[in-house]
Amino acid sequence: MHEVTHRQIPALVGIFIVAVGLALGVGGTIPLISMLGHWAEDFRIATLLPPEPQHPDIAVIAITEQTLEPFPYRSPVDRRFLAGLLRILEQKGARAIGVDLLFDQATEADKDAEFRSTLLGLSIPVVVSYARTEESLTEGQSRYLDEFLPLPMRGFANLVKDPLDDTVRWIYPGRSLPDGTFVPGLVRALAAKLGVDSPSEETPIAWRGRPDSSTPPFRQFPAQMAAFLPEAWIKDRIILIGGDLSLTDRHRTPFLAALERLQGVIPGVVIHAHALAQILDGRKPPDIGMTGAVAVVVAAALVGLLLGMLEMPLIIRLVSVLGGIVIIWVAGFVVMRYTQTMVPLVTPTISFTFALWMTDLLIGNSERQQKKFIKEAFSHYISPSLVEDLMRDPSRLTLGGERRVMTFLFTDVANFTPLAEQLDPLVLAPLLNIYLDGVCKVILMHDGTVIEFIGDAVFALFSAPLEQGNHAARALECSRDIDTFAEAFRALENRDGVPFGITRIGLHTGVATVGNIGSEERFKYGPVGDSVNTASRIEGLNKFFGTRICVSAVTAEAAEDDNLRPMGRVVLKGKTEALEVYEVLDEEKSASPYVERYRTAYALMDAGRVGEAHPLFEALGREAPDDGCVALHLRRLAEGAVDARIVMTDK
């Protein structure tokens, strides 16, 4: 997983909030998204409803084309026929009747009177479709219906349709008339007469499954055959009367998403049957409600957020995105199949995809900035190969600080201050730049890291920002190459009359904390620790011993380099324990008889056998009077030194 910084946390929280808000907002405001969401629901309804037997308590008496064939006019339906139909149903023991037909205009007076008289005289509960001008009736039709149909028998026959695709999805609860009288929807009014409570708000329809692909969910009989039906088919059932005509009162339902049009576009009376069955059976709507939908969207956004934080190749990320979307949709279908619960699919997909995408952009941008920072911060201080390595794997760079073992290298030019005072700045600056550029190139060649310049001095380290198992050996070899460059540079400048001094180099290996040290606004990359100070002090010992490269025993042992000569066991100022230091030599000088004799003399002195060591050092001094280390020990022995232990009184 990508490392998340404290600065990214607010951005990630913002992405999460926006992902959830966007999904919920888009799902209800953008028509195409809303239609896709409804289609996903419709398809599951059409394909995953479990088989159910025909409803035992509800039957439909349909006004068909064959029903209307004997009458001289198709509409309104012959009311004498309807009056007879009501009496037949009552006689056969119907429990209640719902009539999904509008009686908003007069027909033949005697037939109208007969139907109304029959309607008012029924001994069983009955509800008849009601409408007003809001349902496209004229003022005259509305007045006629109000006069014709008593208030207790009224039920709004409205079917609540989705405005985007005209599909019926909800049960109409009813509404108040201008005088304040509340008229419920048809199925709610009928349920109330049967003593069953129903939701007062608009409720999604819980559609009923079929026994099989060729059998409707409700028994349905042609109206003209009612007199011939066995009484058992009617007795104690709730009968809904309505049209089943090819050109009128047919409506889109969710079944159209997967079934043929004949089964997906169904009569309004059958839709009312589904709604009534839902109320009578106490069946809850399949949707999980707003709270559940928000919870699913939140969960999907959270998964997208976490997935976006994972470190993975691009192809794996693309596969994970597609896999996440597939899982969301498959899970939605599985849940519907086994629990009949409608989990939203489109909105979680949006929140998941958006959260993952934006998180990936945020962290990707952060990584790009990090790589840019690495390149800008280190390209001048470490070798190009290490820069590329860091950019490929920035996690290898601990920006906050990390304790590790490193080797530290300090250089300094002898007598540079007098030289700086002597030379014109226009001459000194280019001269110093050429020198420092040469030193840095040698350091970078050995994969060292240049930390800073302090005037003419250079501070570098090895094994940071990337760990190097052989950092001591690298640093030691680097010191030899710096010495070679510096001596050649000095000789060239001296020949031209510029008294450029020797370059002194100090090396030490130890533990320090390395990383970006400072405040959030101003910081620099570098190490902090006592080992760094020790390395700087060791560089200063060169002046004391008259050498050019001085290295601690810790570094010498880690580098496994034998081309050294011991100089002393030095107690640095402020320290209590002695640190053995060595001069770094090239292979030829290290193997010379002179250095071998020096090692013998030094070993005798360090063992306390100064009487034997002194004449050997005197012989070495005569042979090489410019050897500062030999001259130092001769002075010490003359002053009464008993071994190689040296206590420094200054830095």
ROLUMKE-954750 format. One line per 2 residues: number of its first residue (from 1); for each residue x, y, z of C-alpha. Coordinates in nm, 4 decimals. Layout:
NUM	X Y Z; ...
end
This chain:
1	0.0000 0.0000 0.0000; 0.1188 0.3495 -0.0791
3	0.2352 0.5433 0.2232; -0.0177 0.8175 0.2992
5	0.1193 1.1430 0.4368; -0.0662 1.3545 0.6901
7	-0.1140 1.6183 0.4214; -0.2992 1.3709 0.1995
9	-0.5494 1.2664 0.4670; -0.7785 1.5737 0.4250
11	-0.7701 1.5239 0.0477; -0.8634 1.1556 0.0842
13	-1.1501 1.2462 0.3164; -1.2632 1.5027 0.0596
15	-1.2494 1.2437 -0.2186; -1.4565 1.0056 -0.0071
17	-1.7217 1.2698 0.0663; -1.7363 1.3865 -0.2955
19	-1.7592 1.0260 -0.4213; -2.0579 0.9577 -0.1970
21	-2.2262 1.2919 -0.2679; -2.1631 1.2700 -0.6411
23	-2.3025 0.9177 -0.6644; -2.6162 1.0044 -0.4700
25	-2.6624 1.3330 -0.6552; -2.5930 1.2022 -1.0033
27	-2.8124 0.8973 -0.9484; -3.1166 1.1162 -0.9004
29	-3.0491 1.4166 -1.1241; -2.8915 1.2932 -1.4474
31	-3.1597 1.1221 -1.6563; -2.9301 0.8738 -1.8271
33	-2.7809 0.7575 -1.4948; -3.1245 0.7389 -1.3346
35	-3.2607 0.5357 -1.6255; -2.9634 0.2983 -1.6104
37	-3.0219 0.2488 -1.2395; -3.3891 0.1742 -1.2933
39	-3.3094 -0.0610 -1.5787; -3.0744 -0.2571 -1.3497
41	-3.3588 -0.2858 -1.0988; -3.6146 -0.3747 -1.3653
43	-3.3974 -0.6458 -1.5134; -3.3547 -0.8116 -1.1749
45	-3.7298 -0.7945 -1.1122; -3.8024 -0.9447 -1.4510
47	-3.5496 -1.2270 -1.4191; -3.4985 -1.3028 -1.0510
49	-3.8424 -1.3040 -0.8909; -3.8933 -1.6506 -0.7426
51	-4.1814 -1.8646 -0.8741; -4.4982 -1.8181 -0.6662
53	-4.8393 -1.9820 -0.6894; -5.1231 -1.7681 -0.8153
55	-5.2452 -1.5442 -0.5377; -5.5124 -1.7330 -0.3402
57	-5.7157 -1.4245 -0.2450; -5.7142 -1.2026 -0.5535
59	-5.8639 -1.2642 -0.8975; -5.9104 -1.0387 -1.1987
61	-6.2299 -1.0151 -1.4017; -6.1171 -0.8691 -1.7332
63	-6.3177 -0.6652 -1.9804; -6.1808 -0.8066 -2.3065
65	-6.2482 -0.7495 -2.6747; -6.4850 -1.0480 -2.6656
67	-6.6682 -0.8883 -2.3717; -6.7387 -0.5720 -2.5716
69	-6.8233 -0.7442 -2.8986; -7.2038 -0.7812 -2.8360
71	-7.2548 -0.4145 -2.7424; -7.3264 -0.1342 -2.9860
73	-7.0530 0.0878 -2.8352; -6.7164 0.0028 -2.6768
75	-6.6925 0.2888 -2.4322; -6.8196 0.3428 -2.1763
77	-6.8739 -0.0240 -2.0956; -7.2425 -0.1183 -2.0978
79	-7.3567 -0.0421 -1.7426; -7.6409 -0.2920 -1.7380
81	-7.3828 -0.5594 -1.8096; -7.1641 -0.4249 -1.5299
83	-7.4603 -0.4191 -1.2888; -7.5273 -0.7828 -1.3671
85	-7.1594 -0.8660 -1.3235; -7.1569 -0.7090 -0.9760
87	-7.4654 -0.9082 -0.8723; -7.3093 -1.2329 -0.9995
89	-6.9906 -1.1740 -0.8042; -7.1866 -1.0934 -0.4896
91	-7.3974 -1.4053 -0.5297; -7.0904 -1.6250 -0.5794
93	-6.9489 -1.5008 -0.2482; -6.6831 -1.2457 -0.3494
95	-6.5159 -1.0994 -0.0445; -6.4765 -0.7480 -0.1931
97	-6.4769 -0.5818 -0.5326; -6.2552 -0.3169 -0.6857
99	-6.3687 -0.1603 -1.0114; -6.0902 -0.0108 -1.2229
101	-6.3278 0.1700 -1.4573; -6.4177 0.5403 -1.4645
103	-6.7840 0.6459 -1.4622; -6.7303 1.0055 -1.5658
105	-7.0124 1.0466 -1.8209; -7.3687 0.9487 -1.8762
107	-7.4773 0.6679 -2.1056; -7.8295 0.5316 -2.1329
109	-8.0259 0.6669 -1.8375; -8.1936 0.3417 -1.7358
111	-7.8686 0.1478 -1.7515; -7.6861 0.4196 -1.5553
113	-7.9549 0.4118 -1.2875; -7.9508 0.0322 -1.2707
115	-7.5737 0.0208 -1.2306; -7.5693 0.2898 -0.9614
117	-7.8517 0.1237 -0.7733; -7.6732 -0.2096 -0.7853
119	-7.3477 -0.0459 -0.6733; -7.5118 0.1171 -0.3736
121	-7.7014 -0.1975 -0.2838; -7.4053 -0.4368 -0.2671
123	-7.3616 -0.6108 0.0645; -6.9848 -0.6495 0.0206
125	-6.7116 -0.3817 0.0240; -6.6613 -0.2114 -0.3083
127	-6.4258 0.0610 -0.4313; -6.4529 0.2280 -0.7709
129	-6.1931 0.4269 -0.9644; -6.1990 0.7992 -0.9075
131	-6.0346 1.0925 -1.0862; -6.0553 1.4680 -1.1177
133	-5.9425 1.7400 -1.3527; -5.5811 1.6757 -1.2431
135	-5.6191 1.3370 -1.4123; -5.7287 1.5105 -1.7389
137	-6.1040 1.4996 -1.6749; -6.3105 1.7947 -1.7882
139	-6.4980 1.9999 -1.5339; -6.8210 1.8359 -1.6550
141	-6.6781 1.4847 -1.6237; -6.5469 1.5607 -1.2749
143	-6.8869 1.6932 -1.1599; -7.0677 1.3928 -1.3051
145	-6.8311 1.1492 -1.1329; -6.8701 1.3288 -0.7992
147	-7.2497 1.3021 -0.8297; -7.2463 0.9451 -0.9544
149	-6.9967 0.7921 -0.7082; -7.0420 0.8262 -0.3303
151	-6.7346 0.9393 -0.1377; -6.6893 0.6132 0.0625
153	-6.6581 0.4155 -0.2625; -6.3933 0.6373 -0.4214
155	-6.0312 0.5404 -0.4790; -5.7865 0.7221 -0.7037
157	-5.6866 0.4824 -0.9810; -5.3627 0.6675 -1.0544
159	-5.0577 0.4645 -1.1500; -4.7339 0.6327 -1.0432
161	-4.4966 0.6293 -1.3383; -4.1325 0.7173 -1.3727
163	-4.1226 1.0467 -1.5681; -3.8133 0.9322 -1.7598
165	-3.9367 0.6057 -1.9088; -4.3083 0.6009 -1.8218
167	-4.2725 0.2780 -1.6234; -4.5065 0.2096 -1.3314
169	-4.2961 0.1665 -1.0160; -4.4886 0.2924 -0.7125
171	-4.8240 0.2597 -0.5337; -5.0255 0.5810 -0.5379
173	-5.1149 0.6721 -0.1763; -5.3975 0.9153 -0.2543
175	-5.4442 1.2887 -0.1912; -5.6731 1.5449 -0.0360
177	-5.9527 1.7132 -0.2284; -5.9860 2.0935 -0.2328
179	-6.2264 2.0744 0.0614; -5.9690 1.8823 0.2649
181	-6.1274 1.5400 0.2259; -5.8644 1.2709 0.1745
183	-5.9272 1.0126 -0.0963; -5.6851 0.7175 -0.0911
185	-5.5554 0.5308 -0.3912; -5.7743 0.2468 -0.5230
187	-5.5828 -0.0395 -0.3616; -5.5361 0.1478 -0.0331
189	-5.9086 0.2220 -0.0190; -5.9936 -0.1421 -0.0862
191	-5.7396 -0.2641 0.1734; -5.8846 -0.0220 0.4292
193	-6.2345 -0.1629 0.3744; -6.0853 -0.5064 0.4457
195	-5.9314 -0.3757 0.7679; -5.5712 -0.3775 0.6453
197	-5.3473 -0.0755 0.7026; -5.1166 0.0425 0.4249
199	-4.8302 0.2945 0.3986; -4.9456 0.6526 0.3658
201	-4.6494 0.7477 0.1445; -4.5656 0.6565 -0.2115
203	-4.4261 0.3029 -0.1918; -4.2327 0.0947 -0.4469
205	-4.4347 -0.1990 -0.5764; -4.3150 -0.5420 -0.4628
207	-4.4038 -0.7322 -0.7784; -4.5283 -1.0885 -0.7464
209	-4.3599 -1.3771 -0.9279; -4.5317 -1.6150 -1.1688
211	-4.5859 -1.9863 -1.1067; -4.4168 -2.0430 -1.4444
213	-4.3437 -1.8549 -1.7631; -4.6883 -1.9191 -1.9129
215	-4.9056 -1.8681 -1.6023; -4.9989 -1.5179 -1.4788
217	-4.9501 -1.4324 -1.1101; -5.3269 -1.3823 -1.0617
219	-5.6276 -1.5823 -1.1770; -5.7906 -1.3926 -1.4606
221	-6.1355 -1.4578 -1.6109; -6.3185 -1.2888 -1.9004
223	-6.6092 -1.0803 -1.7697; -6.8603 -1.2396 -2.0069
225	-6.7819 -1.5803 -1.8515; -6.8451 -1.4759 -1.4905
227	-7.1915 -1.6363 -1.4764; -7.0455 -1.9718 -1.5777
229	-6.7527 -1.9773 -1.3340; -6.7669 -2.2246 -1.0475
231	-6.8590 -2.0532 -0.7232; -6.5358 -2.1817 -0.5641
233	-6.3351 -1.9681 -0.8036; -6.4999 -1.6516 -0.6741
235	-6.5970 -1.7247 -0.3152; -6.3975 -1.5308 -0.0506
237	-6.1755 -1.3747 -0.3118; -6.1156 -1.0064 -0.3752
239	-6.2218 -0.9400 -0.7313; -6.0703 -0.6607 -0.9383
241	-6.2668 -0.5624 -1.2481; -6.0832 -0.3777 -1.5255
243	-6.0029 -0.3639 -1.8913; -5.7652 -0.6009 -2.0677
245	-5.7816 -0.4418 -2.4082; -5.5115 -0.4244 -2.6698
247	-5.5148 -0.0478 -2.7191; -5.6197 0.1053 -2.3877
249	-5.5140 0.1038 -2.0237; -5.1910 -0.0893 -2.0757
251	-4.8752 0.0300 -1.9031; -4.5004 -0.0313 -1.8976
253	-4.3730 -0.2293 -1.5990; -4.0270 -0.3502 -1.4913
255	-4.1025 -0.6847 -1.6562; -4.0463 -0.5185 -1.9924
257	-3.6694 -0.5108 -1.9218; -3.6350 -0.8828 -1.9910
259	-3.9703 -1.0271 -2.0931; -4.1605 -0.9907 -2.4145
261	-4.3865 -0.6911 -2.4562; -4.7013 -0.8959 -2.3960
263	-4.5804 -0.9737 -2.0446; -4.4052 -0.6419 -1.9794
265	-4.6813 -0.4019 -2.0805; -4.9811 -0.5064 -1.8727
267	-5.3324 -0.3805 -1.7924; -5.3737 -0.1307 -1.5118
269	-5.6071 -0.3665 -1.3247; -5.3298 -0.6298 -1.3046
271	-5.0886 -0.3668 -1.1721; -5.3458 -0.2840 -0.9044
273	-5.3599 -0.6560 -0.8255; -4.9841 -0.6613 -0.7626
275	-5.0114 -0.3585 -0.5349; -5.3110 -0.4994 -0.3456
277	-5.1362 -0.8334 -0.2945; -4.8357 -0.6495 -0.1536
279	-5.0524 -0.4655 0.1009; -5.2620 -0.7671 0.1994
281	-4.9581 -0.9926 0.2389; -4.7574 -0.7312 0.4275
283	-4.4810 -0.7646 0.1735; -4.2135 -0.5009 0.2096
285	-4.0799 -0.3190 -0.0970; -3.7631 -0.4829 -0.2338
287	-3.5571 -0.1652 -0.2194; -3.3392 -0.1039 0.0869
289	-3.4505 0.2549 0.1355; -3.2438 0.5715 0.1417
291	-3.0470 0.4727 0.4510; -2.9505 0.1386 0.3016
293	-2.8687 0.2948 -0.0352; -2.6417 0.5526 0.1313
295	-2.4715 0.2758 0.3299; -2.4001 0.0771 0.0114
297	-2.2657 0.3857 -0.1653; -2.0473 0.4704 0.1359
299	-1.9122 0.1145 0.1487; -1.8349 0.1176 -0.2252
301	-1.6573 0.4538 -0.1963; -1.4537 0.3247 0.0974
303	-1.3480 0.0145 -0.0957; -1.2553 0.2322 -0.3944
305	-1.0545 0.4597 -0.1664; -0.8634 0.1698 -0.0121
307	-0.8072 0.0028 -0.3490; -0.6767 0.3299 -0.4900
309	-0.4215 0.3410 -0.2094; -0.2786 0.0018 -0.3017
311	0.0424 0.0015 -0.4994; 0.0039 -0.2033 -0.8173
313	0.0970 -0.1968 -1.1876; -0.1350 -0.0190 -1.4292
315	-0.2719 -0.3374 -1.5870; -0.3492 -0.4833 -1.2427
317	-0.5196 -0.1580 -1.1451; -0.7369 -0.1668 -1.4569
319	-0.8263 -0.5285 -1.3858; -0.9075 -0.4404 -1.0245
321	-1.1361 -0.1570 -1.1354; -1.3242 -0.3808 -1.3763
323	-1.3247 -0.6607 -1.1187; -1.4663 -0.4285 -0.8536
325	-1.7467 -0.3189 -1.0842; -1.8238 -0.6797 -1.1772
327	-1.8317 -0.7767 -0.8092; -2.0757 -0.4940 -0.7313
329	-2.3128 -0.6023 -1.0072; -2.2838 -0.9753 -0.9459
331	-2.3397 -0.9196 -0.5747; -2.6494 -0.7117 -0.6518
333	-2.7976 -0.9920 -0.8610; -2.7061 -1.2597 -0.6054
335	-2.8632 -1.0627 -0.3201; -3.1812 -1.0137 -0.5237
337	-3.1918 -1.3809 -0.6191; -3.1639 -1.5171 -0.2667
339	-3.3081 -1.2426 -0.0444; -3.5361 -1.0491 -0.2800
341	-3.3582 -0.7309 -0.1738; -3.2919 -0.4627 -0.4322
343	-2.9413 -0.3264 -0.3757; -2.8553 -0.0228 -0.5911
345	-2.5893 -0.0912 -0.8532; -2.5246 0.2234 -1.0539
347	-2.4656 0.4648 -0.7657; -2.2203 0.2328 -0.5857
349	-2.0414 0.1804 -0.9153; -2.0048 0.5570 -0.9525
351	-1.8824 0.6071 -0.5962; -1.6413 0.3118 -0.6197
353	-1.4964 0.4191 -0.9544; -1.4733 0.7879 -0.8667
355	-1.3108 0.7222 -0.5272; -1.0587 0.4797 -0.6773
357	-0.9821 0.7048 -0.9731; -0.9388 1.0225 -0.7689
359	-0.7352 0.8452 -0.5010; -0.5113 0.7042 -0.7708
361	-0.4753 1.0524 -0.9223; -0.3990 1.2056 -0.5834
363	-0.1411 0.9477 -0.4851; -0.0063 0.9284 -0.8388
365	0.0370 1.3063 -0.8422; 0.1958 1.2853 -0.4995
367	0.4346 1.0199 -0.6286; 0.5124 1.2338 -0.9331
369	0.5832 1.5273 -0.7043; 0.7904 1.2993 -0.4845
371	0.9896 1.1774 -0.7844; 1.0306 1.5358 -0.9015
373	1.1500 1.6285 -0.5539; 1.3910 1.3348 -0.5529
375	1.5273 1.4255 -0.8934; 1.5665 1.7935 -0.8128
377	1.6955 1.7326 -0.4627; 1.9459 1.4594 -0.5397
379	2.0470 1.4870 -0.9057; 2.3318 1.7224 -0.8173
381	2.4389 1.5272 -0.5111; 2.4211 1.1575 -0.5965
383	2.4972 0.9568 -0.9066; 2.2373 0.9462 -1.1878
385	2.1969 0.5709 -1.1450; 2.0956 0.6187 -0.7814
387	1.8554 0.8981 -0.8778; 1.6835 0.6661 -1.1258
389	1.6739 0.3910 -0.8640; 1.5075 0.6250 -0.6158
391	1.2541 0.7425 -0.8736; 1.1601 0.3848 -0.9542
393	1.1107 0.3060 -0.5874; 1.0642 0.6243 -0.3791
395	0.9672 0.4119 -0.0792; 1.3371 0.3372 -0.0355
397	1.3838 0.6985 0.0666; 1.2718 0.7744 0.4213
399	1.1963 1.1446 0.4166; 1.1154 1.1793 0.7821
401	1.4423 1.0435 0.9222; 1.5879 0.6966 0.9686
403	1.8731 0.5647 1.1835; 2.1260 0.3615 0.9930
405	2.4977 0.2880 0.9693; 2.6748 0.5124 0.7173
407	3.0225 0.6265 0.6260; 3.0883 1.0020 0.6392
409	3.3518 1.1856 0.4353; 3.4764 1.5395 0.4981
411	3.7255 1.7332 0.2857; 3.8979 2.0641 0.3541
413	4.1597 2.2697 0.1711; 4.4602 2.3711 0.3817
415	4.5267 2.7451 0.4131; 4.2228 2.8353 0.2028
417	4.1345 3.1431 0.4077; 4.4611 3.3247 0.3314
419	4.4210 3.2232 -0.0339; 4.0671 3.3674 -0.0426
421	4.1930 3.6920 0.1026; 4.4759 3.7050 -0.1503
423	4.2827 3.6295 -0.4715; 4.0370 3.8566 -0.6494
425	3.6791 3.7196 -0.6063; 3.6413 3.7065 -0.9851
427	3.9353 3.4664 -0.9911; 3.8569 3.2785 -0.6700
429	3.4941 3.1849 -0.7552; 3.5681 3.0041 -1.0849
431	3.8728 2.8398 -0.9269; 3.6676 2.7064 -0.6343
433	3.3853 2.5943 -0.8631; 3.6238 2.3900 -1.0784
435	3.7770 2.2312 -0.7705; 3.4428 2.1482 -0.6041
437	3.3022 2.0175 -0.9324; 3.5960 1.7781 -0.9601
439	3.5584 1.6568 -0.6022; 3.1825 1.6040 -0.6497
441	3.2321 1.4104 -0.9710; 3.4624 1.1700 -0.7887
443	3.2095 1.1276 -0.5069; 2.9235 1.0650 -0.7502
445	3.1408 0.8193 -0.9438; 3.1585 0.6107 -0.6267
447	2.7801 0.6465 -0.5662; 2.8315 0.8782 -0.2724
449	2.5911 1.1570 -0.1734; 2.7091 1.5171 -0.1530
451	2.5327 1.6732 0.1451; 2.6673 2.0271 0.1457
453	2.9537 2.2674 0.0763; 3.0960 2.4768 0.3549
455	3.3197 2.7219 0.1747; 3.5950 2.5074 0.0302
457	3.4918 2.2028 0.2380; 3.2744 1.9174 0.1109
459	3.0588 1.6913 0.3253; 2.9477 1.3615 0.1697
461	2.8136 1.0319 0.2908; 2.7756 0.6761 0.1709
463	2.4767 0.4376 0.2261; 2.2133 0.7104 0.2080
465	1.9616 0.7780 0.0708; 1.9970 0.4216 -0.0573
467	2.1597 0.1602 0.1609; 2.4922 0.0249 0.0370
469	2.6376 -0.2881 0.1888; 2.9952 -0.1900 0.0968
471	2.9712 0.1794 0.1850; 3.2952 0.1868 0.3903
473	3.4999 0.0384 0.1054; 3.3357 0.2784 -0.1421
475	3.4185 0.5764 0.0763; 3.7775 0.4650 0.1304
477	3.8390 0.4159 -0.2395; 3.6648 0.7472 -0.3086
479	3.9043 0.9246 -0.0694; 4.2028 0.7945 -0.2662
481	4.0541 0.9200 -0.5959; 3.9727 1.2599 -0.4430
483	4.3313 1.2809 -0.3226; 4.4604 1.1978 -0.6718
485	4.2371 1.4671 -0.8279; 4.3161 1.7249 -0.5597
487	4.6928 1.6745 -0.5837; 4.6825 1.7089 -0.9625
489	4.4649 2.0218 -0.9311; 4.6977 2.1697 -0.6677
491	5.0072 2.1025 -0.8786; 4.8473 2.2704 -1.1794
493	4.7429 2.5782 -0.9840; 5.0774 2.6019 -0.8035
495	5.2537 2.5931 -1.1399; 5.0387 2.8891 -1.2467
497	5.1318 3.0792 -0.9317; 4.8153 3.0098 -0.7299
499	4.9148 2.8739 -0.3848; 4.6253 2.6253 -0.3646
501	4.6667 2.4058 -0.0531; 4.6510 2.0336 -0.0039
503	4.3115 1.8674 0.0387; 4.2636 1.6935 0.3720
505	4.0111 1.4112 0.3937; 3.8555 1.2457 0.6972
507	3.6466 0.9253 0.7081; 3.4408 0.7624 0.9819
509	3.1683 0.4969 0.9917; 2.8875 0.5027 1.2467
511	2.5174 0.5312 1.3224; 2.3264 0.8539 1.2547
513	1.9765 0.9691 1.1703; 1.9405 1.0654 0.8057
515	1.6462 1.2305 0.6318; 1.4841 1.5670 0.5780
517	1.5787 1.7623 0.8871; 1.4221 2.0996 0.9667
519	1.0773 2.2606 0.9626; 0.7959 2.1892 0.7169
521	0.8795 2.5066 0.5239; 1.2592 2.4862 0.5348
523	1.4499 2.1626 0.5538; 1.7466 1.9853 0.3999
525	1.8455 1.6277 0.3508; 2.1326 1.5143 0.5689
527	2.2538 1.3093 0.8645; 2.2490 1.4071 1.2312
529	2.4464 1.2309 1.5032; 2.7671 1.2064 1.6970
531	2.9254 0.9955 1.4219; 2.9027 1.2940 1.1868
533	3.0887 1.5138 1.4349; 3.3488 1.2425 1.4828
535	3.4105 1.2233 1.1093; 3.4608 1.5997 1.0967
537	3.7089 1.5821 1.3857; 3.9002 1.3014 1.2128
539	3.9386 1.5219 0.9054; 4.0935 1.7828 1.1351
541	4.3489 1.5302 1.2601; 4.5241 1.5490 0.9232
543	4.6661 1.8878 1.0170; 4.7861 1.7466 1.3489
545	4.9521 1.4410 1.1928; 5.0661 1.6097 0.8725
547	4.8655 1.3674 0.6537; 4.6122 1.4054 0.3716
549	4.3682 1.1170 0.4407; 4.2762 1.0061 0.7894
551	4.0322 0.7215 0.8581; 3.8941 0.5676 1.1769
553	3.9571 0.2062 1.2677; 3.5812 0.1452 1.2386
555	3.5871 0.2388 0.8720; 3.9143 0.0548 0.8089
557	3.7782 -0.2685 0.9556; 3.4460 -0.2370 0.7692
559	3.6289 -0.1733 0.4412; 3.8732 -0.4634 0.5012
561	4.1500 -0.2483 0.3566; 4.5114 -0.3197 0.4537
563	4.6722 -0.0313 0.2669; 4.6823 0.1826 0.5780
565	4.9287 0.2824 0.8434; 4.8337 0.3428 1.2085
567	4.8789 0.6970 1.3396; 4.7569 0.6845 1.6968
569	4.4861 0.6052 1.9449; 4.3269 0.9481 1.9672
571	4.0946 1.0769 2.2394; 3.9023 1.3534 2.0624
573	3.8168 1.6640 2.2586; 3.5077 1.6045 2.4713
575	3.5470 1.2248 2.4477; 3.6788 0.9749 2.7006
577	3.7515 0.6740 2.4823; 4.0366 0.6560 2.2355
579	3.9661 0.6034 1.8664; 4.2392 0.4477 1.6598
581	4.3045 0.6313 1.3364; 4.4970 0.5404 1.0217
583	4.6483 0.7155 0.7239; 4.5142 0.5904 0.3914
585	4.7879 0.4898 0.1476; 4.7991 0.3587 -0.2029
587	4.8995 -0.0035 -0.2560; 5.2552 0.0721 -0.3655
589	5.3390 0.2953 -0.0715; 5.1665 0.0596 0.1740
591	5.3948 -0.2264 0.0615; 5.7132 -0.0182 0.0746
593	5.9961 -0.1080 0.3217; 5.9668 0.2401 0.4729
595	5.6025 0.1864 0.5754; 5.6818 -0.1625 0.7025
597	5.9533 -0.0165 0.9292; 5.7089 0.2491 1.0433
599	5.4526 -0.0151 1.1376; 5.7187 -0.1966 1.3419
601	5.8171 0.1226 1.5241; 5.4538 0.2133 1.5892
603	5.3716 -0.1350 1.7275; 5.6671 -0.1130 1.9709
605	5.5597 0.2342 2.0851; 5.1974 0.1352 2.1310
607	5.3105 -0.1685 2.3332; 5.4964 0.0623 2.5708
609	5.8414 -0.0363 2.4438; 5.9343 0.3216 2.3711
611	6.3080 0.2548 2.4266; 6.3050 0.0247 2.1257
613	6.0682 0.2381 1.9233; 6.2516 0.5699 1.9604
615	6.5649 0.4876 1.7546; 6.3459 0.3390 1.4824
617	6.1440 0.6613 1.4576; 6.4676 0.8620 1.4527
619	6.5902 0.6573 1.1560; 6.2567 0.7085 0.9784
621	6.2778 1.0819 1.0453; 6.6215 1.1034 0.8880
623	6.4994 0.9060 0.5875; 6.1800 1.1112 0.5373
625	6.2092 1.4447 0.7205; 5.8798 1.5649 0.5615
627	5.6772 1.2783 0.7165; 5.4618 1.4727 0.9623
629	5.3369 1.1617 1.1426; 5.6936 1.0428 1.2207
631	5.7922 1.3931 1.3311; 5.4919 1.4056 1.5657
633	5.5772 1.0785 1.7341; 5.9420 1.1822 1.7731
635	5.8265 1.4935 1.9557; 5.5904 1.2918 2.1723
637	5.8575 1.0400 2.2622; 6.0964 1.3201 2.3461
639	5.8288 1.4646 2.5763; 5.7885 1.1308 2.7574
641	5.5016 0.9567 2.5739; 5.4684 0.5937 2.6781
643	5.2378 0.4632 2.4046; 5.0300 0.5677 2.1008
645	4.7463 0.7219 2.3066; 4.6971 1.0913 2.2205
647	4.4554 1.3228 2.4039; 4.3425 1.6162 2.1888
649	4.3013 1.9521 2.3609; 4.1278 2.1223 2.0702
651	3.9079 2.0250 1.7806
end
